[in-house]
Amino acid sequence: MEIKVETSDGVTFVVPVARVDSSTAKAFEGKVLQVVNSGVARIIIDFAEMDYISSAGLRVVLVGAKMTRAPRKFVLCGMKPHIREVFDVSGFAKILNIQVDRTAATAV
C-alpha cells in the first residue's frame, strides 16, 4: 500500500492509495499517527485515490480524529461515492468533518 504525505501552506495531507483493509491498516495507522504525533495544526486525509476501506481503516480514521484536539484540525475529503457511503452507513459521517475536496477541506 502506498501512503503519500504532502505538506502545503501549513496543511499536511495524508493520501492513502488503493485500499485500506485488514492487511494494510497497520501501515495506514502508522502514517496517520506519525502525522498526528508530529503536532501539525491541520491534517487532511484525502481519499481521492482510495478505492476501498474496511472497518479496520475506519478505526484508524477514528483514532486519528480522537487524537487531534482543538485547535488542531482533522478533516477528511475527496471521497468517492462508495467510500462516502461506508462513512454514512457506519455513522462516522455524523461525527467527523468530511468535505468534498481539498479546497473545501482547507477552508475549514
Protein Blocks (a to p, Z undefined) as FASTA:
>chain_A
ZZddddeehiacdddehiacfklmmmmmmmmmmmmmnopabdcddfklpcbdcfklmmmm
mmmmmmpccfbdcddehiafklmmmmmmnommmmpccdfblmlmmmZZ
